[in-house]
Amino acid sequence: MPVLLEGCYNEAVRTSAARSGTRAQPLASFPEGKGSARRETALRAARAKRFVFHKQENTPQEKGECERNMAETILRMTGIQKYFPGVHALDNAQLEVREGEVMALVGENGAGKSTLMKVLTGIYPSDGGTIEFFGKHVEIHGPRDAQALGICIVHQELNLMQHLTVAENIYIGREPMKGPFVDKAKQNAMTQELFDKLHLELDPKAVVKTLSVAKQQMVEITKALSHENTRLLILDEPSAVLTDTEIDDLFVFIRQLKKTGVGIIYISHRMDELKRITDRITVMRDGQYVATLDTPTAEISEVIRLMVGRTIYEEPKTKSMCPPDAPVVLEAEHLNSLDVKDVSFKLRKGEILGFAGLVGAGRTETMRLICGADPMDSGMIRINGKDVKIRSPKDAVRYGIGYLSEDRKRYGLCLNLSVADNTVLPSLEQIFKGPFVHDKKAQRLAQEHAEQIRTKTPSVRARVGSLSGGNQQKVVISKWILRDCDVLIFDEPTRGIDVGAKSEIYKLMTQLAEEGKSIIMISSDMPELLRLSDRVIVMCEGHVTGELDISEATQETIMTYATKREVG
């Protein structure tokens, strides 16, 4: 890119001249034209300098000057409009991203963040406004146009071919060929090289459907980064299902990308991440641009206020709200399966029992045994002191157990059905009128629950697949609240949920516990565990390695048990 190369070259010769006492000769002084050998030599030097310049031992002043010279605007979106039936999704939205910066894009669910990115990547056509890429007006009519420009996106929702291998997913449509056949050995080697750069322990030959959600997310990120011409990378909630270690590795790689001039749009609901990895923060609300803040000087409380239009404060829990003599409503005893090793625990009435652990610890696998989603090799489950046999999710629902899966699209929703249909699905007996479903009652119940937890939808008749990821999650929660289960298992309940909605869900879960509902909560968000749990069960490699009352639980103690391989 000429402007970037010229900036690098001019900065290099200025620095060299200052050190040697000679006169600097800028690139513009070299004659242009096909036969200009001196200019071509200078450009080749500039290209090399672009990728090594940051590695030199420059003074902070020199580094700052170079960064300012290189900070060309990659993207400028202005006046973007987008309409859907009954919804003005984007209203004069705007966004600017510079070279080598991480631009955070934040807002509540339904604020228009994902829609704006879908316009940028050609998934949705724009209904108004302009897009400039490196100062030139561009028309993006589809994903191929975006990819040709060097715009790549990692969507919040997984979009992988489950039956293909990791390597096949990453290079689908771009396979290395050996004659008329795909060179699978080379494809696997190329994939492994990417994983090595990212410090990822993944097998290129592994079938995607055998991987955890977190590992599938890392495959998605690797797929986006595999495009050699990537100039603008969009990460939509990339850390939602990652462990702290995986997030650290991701951030290391992001910083490496910044040094090469790649611009990054970082969409996240985790406010603590903004200070760690972003340079500027753009806030959206109700489809509109609100403000852009410099991260070093921005207060997170101000960012949240701009997002939600109100102040949010959550008191941390310092003691259990569940009486020690509360009756046991659910007891798991010596549960065993391929991924679960002799797990036992008790859940009391009105208790929020948190489950902590790293990816692969066996938390989700344990809950799937309790809900009958996976077969149990051995063990016993008791409900209110009585032994029960749970062989299917239907059995679990009959015994008053509701399960919110971490993967809402695969296990939580029927995407082609309406919000109302999804909400009442586990509670059909409540809405029968003779042999027929009472449609008006179904819609009324769905509307009440949508209003209760502020689900943003044009109508409860709208297809649930058309909602944002966070609002889809709210529909899943609504259906189990309506079902009135005594035991609720929430696996990553606030994954993809904005800070405002998180606060509402926290209050809702606390209210349910106060009303006598018992909640098991699996969460990778440590502050969330410490804020809501009365007790915390910690797992590692399929075993329970610790049990902590909330009064003694800290991030340090939880992580100690989460990395403890030995039991006892």
PyMOL commands that set and color helices and strands:
alter all, ss='L'
color gray80, all
select helices_A, chain A and resi 2-20+27-29+37-55+60-70+113-120+143-149+166-170+184-198+208-210+213-225+244-259+271-277+295-297+300-308+363-370+393-398+408-411+419-430+439-452+464-466+469-483+499-514+526-532+555-562
alter helices_A, ss='H'
color red, helices_A
select strands_A, chain A and resi 73-84+87-98+102-106+128-133+136-137+151-154+177-178+181-182+232-236+263-267+280-285+288-294+328-336+343-348+352-356+378-383+386-388+401-404+432-433+436-437+487-491+518-522+535-540+543-549
alter strands_A, ss='S'
color yellow, strands_A
deselect
rebuild
show_as cartoon
